[in-house]
Amino acid sequence: MSNSLFHLAFPILNVEAAIRFYVDGLGCTVGRRSNQALTLGLAGHQLVGHLVKDQIPEQKGIYPRHFGLVFLAETDWQALADRAKAKGLLFYQQPRIRFPGTRIEHRTFFLEDPSHNLLEFKHYTHESAIFGEHEHNQVGDTEAS
């Protein structure tokens, strides 16, 4: 499936607020848009925000639902963290290091969009941790939930 793009559809409460966050804030590109939906490009992948009428319930903590990017270069991760701060985006969790000193060590931060969707952006110190390091059984962490 190497010739594939990832597609994610998610709820939004306001198209214009989504544009301000995703395009002006994160730097996504805009594809098609209507009064009911918005297609966005994020790192070459397709996001589609669909307008919903009812308030989206805020989840308590980062689990179970969030989405985002894994950066292969720490400089790219840091650049997005710096951009998010400069653009005044809402950090749900500030940049930090998870599992320091282990093979699954990674830098992470979470943003919250205007519709209360959570986005995680991370960079693994050891690229093998993205899909490997099977001897480690940690997936996520309890203190961050």
C-alpha positions, -999 to +999 in steps of 0.1 A: +000+000+000+029+023-005+011+041-033-017+052-009-027+082+011-043+082+045-078+096+047-095+108+079-129+123+083-138+141+115-165+163+130-162+201+130-185+227+145-176+257+122-160+256+088-143+290+092-129+282+126-115+249+111-098+269+083-082+293+108-069+263+129-059+239+102-048+262+074-037+295+090-024+277+122-010+243+111-003+252+075-026+226+058-037+232+023-074+236+013-089+213-012-126+214-019-150+231+005-187+236+009-210+249+036-210+214+051-174+201+047-138+210+041-111+189+025-076+196+038-041+184+029-019+175+059+017+163+050+003+148+018-027+131+034-064+139+032-084+152+061-121+160+057-139+180+083-177+174+083-199+200+099-221+187+127-250+205+144-246+191+179-218+200+203-190+174+202-185+159+236-151+168+250-132+137+261-115+135+294-078+131+285-060+122+253-075+087+250-092+071+232-095+095+203-069+117+187-049+118+154-018+135+141+016+130+126+048+112+134+078+132+122+109+114+110+131+145+117+131+162+151+137+195+135+104+192+116+086+183+149+102+213+166+093+236+137+056+227+140+057+231+178+072+265+173+047+274+146+018+263+169+031+285+197+036+315+173+001+311+159-015+309+193-029+274+189-043+257+220-019+232+234-038+204+252-004+191+263+028+211+260+058+196+242+075+169+264+095+137+262+077+104+269+096+073+280+130+090+283+160+069+281+142+039+265+140+026+229+105+041+227+115+076+238+097+102+218+089+139+218+052+147+218+027+175+221-011+177+217-032+204+202-070+209+205-088+223+175-119+246+179-142+216+177-124+198+206-106+173+183-072+164+197-041+161+175-008+146+185+025+153+169+055+132+178+091+123+169+107+091+180+144+091+190+147+057+175+128+053+143+124+016+150+099+024+177+073+036+152+063+001+143+088-021+162+105-024+196+080-053+204+097-061+237+082-029+251+046-033+259+038+004+266+014+020+242+005+054+255+008+063+291-016+063+320-005+096+336-014+115+303-050+102+301 
